[in-house]
Amino acid sequence: MYHVKVKVCKDPAEVGKLAADLFENLIAEKPAGVIGLATGSTPLPLYRELIAREKAGKIDFSRVHSANLDEYKGLAPDHPQSYRRFMQENLLDHISIKYENTIVPDGLCEDVDAMCEAYERQIEEWGGVDLQLLGIGHDGHIGFNEPCDHFPAKTHEVELTEMTRDANKRFFDSIDEVPTAAFTMGCGTVMAARKIVMVITGKDKADILNAAFYGPVTPEVPASILQFHPDVTLICDEAAYSKVGK
Ligand code: F6R
């Protein structure tokens, strides 16, 4: 078993700063590197920190490439709840990365298999993901890889569970507007990244942090597969870490 590096911070702001250090170091070593990005609430302090660091001249995103984990099926890139729009508003529009060097699965694609294959191919053509950012769902999902009986390998379409739709309904006017399907990198796509950083904050994530990193590796907890990756850093706050060893 590989050893996950664990850093416990006092609060989400410090989680953002420590995670930003990993991106700053990667881009200093590899200015045209490929970063894997996630949406959700947990990465927001990190994204604010990355924007501030580029403004302060500590990071240069102008040659960086980015690939996002996932997108809702049926949402246009400019839909207020699309993950493309989330990324533009919370990070990409505020740094010097070139739009053409950023990819998010196409929520409106007609040929799902072709889009998913092209997504994998683009990442490969860029040389693979150097540093993949992940958050975790309350059910242990990474990207939109929900608990099931296997670890999905590649980018694919998924049906969303009621738990995930319910957790995400806060961003929509009603639960009926939350899409029922999405496109996501597979667990295999994620595991192919050279380095992975997972950020977890809040007491409500304490049980799943414990299950994912200190329980058995099982597709019923998709994030547990990270225990088999050679270079994972878990950066969490004290609240999220509070169930470990208890
Ligand atoms: C987002 C994603 C999801 C989130 C997870 C946690 O692109 O793939 O797996 O990382 O749902 O979301 P938050 O951070 O909002 O709790």
Boltz pocket constraint, residues with backbone or C-beta under 6 A from the ligand:
constraints:
  - pocket:
      binder: B
      contacts: [[A, 37], [A, 38], [A, 39], [A, 40], [A, 41], [A, 42], [A, 43], [A, 69], [A, 70], [A, 134], [A, 135], [A, 136], [A, 137], [A, 138], [A, 141], [A, 142], [A, 143], [A, 144]]
      max_distance: 6.0
